[in-house]
Each structure stands twice: as C-alpha cells, then as structure tokens.
C-alpha cells in the first residue's frame, strides 16, 4: 500500500519531508565513539541512516501524514485542526 492509496479523495501532497541528519546527530556521535572503542559503531551508523531514510512526513492540503518504514510500514496522520 502506497501513501497515495491512503490519501482522501481530492487530497494532494504539497511537500514530502525526510528528517535531517542533524536530528540524529547524537546517534551518529555514539556510532563514531563505538567505532573507536569496539568497532561496532558502523552497524549503529548504518541502522541510524536506514531509520532516517525510512521516516517521511507528507504535508497535504488537509493533514500531515507520518510514515515510518524499516522492517514494516507504520502510518499515522493528524488533521490541521487537531494540531
């Protein structure tokens, strides 16, 4: 199921947003420390990047839609009058 299948009739996407790497800054720092200390940090950095790329926000003309896809797909939304 794609995001267009979840949209209401007549609704259109105005903007698609993926979080910045700055939002995950501390996860990247922790991964860098773990590379130096134990060599496991590359796994932490890869998982963090997959989570960041799997998180999307869609701004439509009626609501905001949050979509998270990593191993499964989770979608939630909020109408503008509820925000």
DOTOR-889452 format. One record per residue (C-alpha): x, y, z; chain; residue number from 1. Coordinates in pm, 1 decimal, always signed. Layout:
REM DOTOR-889452
<site u="X" v="Y" w="Z" chain="A" n="NUM"/>
...
***
This chain:
REM DOTOR-889452
<site u="+0.0" v="+0.0" w="+0.0" chain="A" n="1"/>
<site u="+145.9" v="+335.2" w="-102.0" chain="A" n="2"/>
<site u="+88.2" v="+675.1" w="+50.3" chain="A" n="3"/>
<site u="-132.3" v="+776.2" w="-243.1" chain="A" n="4"/>
<site u="-369.1" v="+489.8" w="-160.2" chain="A" n="5"/>
<site u="-409.1" v="+624.6" w="+195.0" chain="A" n="6"/>
<site u="-497.6" v="+975.8" w="+89.2" chain="A" n="7"/>
<site u="-853.8" v="+1100.5" w="+91.3" chain="A" n="8"/>
<site u="-1035.5" v="+1181.5" w="-230.3" chain="A" n="9"/>
<site u="-926.5" v="+1517.6" w="-368.8" chain="A" n="10"/>
<site u="-629.9" v="+1544.3" w="-130.9" chain="A" n="11"/>
<site u="-290.7" v="+1631.9" w="-277.6" chain="A" n="12"/>
<site u="+61.9" v="+1625.4" w="-139.4" chain="A" n="13"/>
<site u="+217.4" v="+1969.1" w="-104.5" chain="A" n="14"/>
<site u="+555.1" v="+1862.5" w="+36.2" chain="A" n="15"/>
<site u="+743.3" v="+1542.8" w="+124.8" chain="A" n="16"/>
<site u="+997.0" v="+1577.9" w="+407.0" chain="A" n="17"/>
<site u="+1272.1" v="+1342.8" w="+528.1" chain="A" n="18"/>
<site u="+1436.3" v="+1431.2" w="+861.6" chain="A" n="19"/>
<site u="+1777.6" v="+1592.3" w="+850.2" chain="A" n="20"/>
<site u="+2089.3" v="+1412.1" w="+965.8" chain="A" n="21"/>
<site u="+2111.3" v="+1674.9" w="+1240.8" chain="A" n="22"/>
<site u="+1800.5" v="+1522.7" w="+1400.7" chain="A" n="23"/>
<site u="+2004.8" v="+1204.3" w="+1454.8" chain="A" n="24"/>
<site u="+2329.9" v="+1380.6" w="+1549.8" chain="A" n="25"/>
<site u="+2373.8" v="+1204.0" w="+1884.6" chain="A" n="26"/>
<site u="+2318.2" v="+860.8" w="+1729.7" chain="A" n="27"/>
<site u="+2593.2" v="+932.9" w="+1476.5" chain="A" n="28"/>
<site u="+2822.4" v="+1055.5" w="+1758.6" chain="A" n="29"/>
<site u="+2752.5" v="+739.2" w="+1957.9" chain="A" n="30"/>
<site u="+2828.9" v="+529.9" w="+1649.2" chain="A" n="31"/>
<site u="+3158.0" v="+714.5" w="+1597.4" chain="A" n="32"/>
<site u="+3258.2" v="+654.0" w="+1960.5" chain="A" n="33"/>
<site u="+3167.6" v="+286.8" w="+1928.0" chain="A" n="34"/>
<site u="+3384.3" v="+257.3" w="+1613.9" chain="A" n="35"/>
<site u="+3680.5" v="+388.2" w="+1807.9" chain="A" n="36"/>
<site u="+3609.7" v="+181.3" w="+2118.5" chain="A" n="37"/>
<site u="+3478.5" v="-152.5" w="+1992.0" chain="A" n="38"/>
<site u="+3443.4" v="-143.3" w="+1614.9" chain="A" n="39"/>
<site u="+3064.4" v="-189.3" w="+1635.5" chain="A" n="40"/>
<site u="+2979.4" v="+168.6" w="+1551.8" chain="A" n="41"/>
<site u="+2946.9" v="+113.6" w="+1178.8" chain="A" n="42"/>
<site u="+2639.7" v="-102.2" w="+1246.0" chain="A" n="43"/>
<site u="+2488.3" v="+173.2" w="+1462.8" chain="A" n="44"/>
<site u="+2554.6" v="+433.3" w="+1192.5" chain="A" n="45"/>
<site u="+2402.5" v="+214.0" w="+918.3" chain="A" n="46"/>
<site u="+2089.4" v="+139.5" w="+1123.1" chain="A" n="47"/>
<site u="+2053.9" v="+509.1" w="+1209.6" chain="A" n="48"/>
<site u="+2076.3" v="+603.1" w="+842.9" chain="A" n="49"/>
<site u="+1816.5" v="+339.2" w="+748.7" chain="A" n="50"/>
<site u="+1580.3" v="+471.5" w="+1015.6" chain="A" n="51"/>
<site u="+1634.9" v="+830.9" w="+899.0" chain="A" n="52"/>
<site u="+1567.4" v="+742.3" w="+535.3" chain="A" n="53"/>
<site u="+1262.9" v="+535.9" w="+631.6" chain="A" n="54"/>
<site u="+1098.0" v="+827.5" w="+812.2" chain="A" n="55"/>
<site u="+888.8" v="+1056.2" w="+595.1" chain="A" n="56"/>
<site u="+643.9" v="+1336.4" w="+658.7" chain="A" n="57"/>
<site u="+388.8" v="+1435.1" w="+395.8" chain="A" n="58"/>
<site u="+223.6" v="+1774.8" w="+412.4" chain="A" n="59"/>
<site u="-106.7" v="+1769.0" w="+227.9" chain="A" n="60"/>
<site u="-372.1" v="+2033.6" w="+183.5" chain="A" n="61"/>
<site u="-583.1" v="+1871.3" w="+460.2" chain="A" n="62"/>
<site u="-345.8" v="+1697.9" w="+705.8" chain="A" n="63"/>
<site u="+4.4" v="+1590.8" w="+799.5" chain="A" n="64"/>
<site u="+94.3" v="+1225.4" w="+739.2" chain="A" n="65"/>
<site u="+379.7" v="+1047.0" w="+918.1" chain="A" n="66"/>
<site u="+519.0" v="+730.8" w="+757.9" chain="A" n="67"/>
<site u="+787.5" v="+504.7" w="+901.3" chain="A" n="68"/>
<site u="+918.9" v="+209.9" w="+700.5" chain="A" n="69"/>
<site u="+1202.3" v="-1.9" w="+833.0" chain="A" n="70"/>
<site u="+1100.1" v="-364.8" w="+859.0" chain="A" n="71"/>
<site u="+729.3" v="-285.0" w="+840.9" chain="A" n="72"/>
<site u="+522.8" v="+17.9" w="+748.7" chain="A" n="73"/>
<site u="+360.6" v="+243.5" w="+1008.1" chain="A" n="74"/>
<site u="+145.0" v="+538.8" w="+905.3" chain="A" n="75"/>
<site u="-37.4" v="+794.0" w="+1115.6" chain="A" n="76"/>
<site u="-192.4" v="+1129.2" w="+1037.2" chain="A" n="77"/>
<site u="-336.3" v="+1439.1" w="+1201.2" chain="A" n="78"/>
<site u="-576.0" v="+1690.6" w="+1057.0" chain="A" n="79"/>
<site u="-467.4" v="+2054.0" w="+1073.8" chain="A" n="80"/>
<site u="-740.4" v="+2147.3" w="+1321.6" chain="A" n="81"/>
<site u="-606.1" v="+1881.1" w="+1564.7" chain="A" n="82"/>
<site u="-252.1" v="+2021.3" w="+1561.6" chain="A" n="83"/>
***
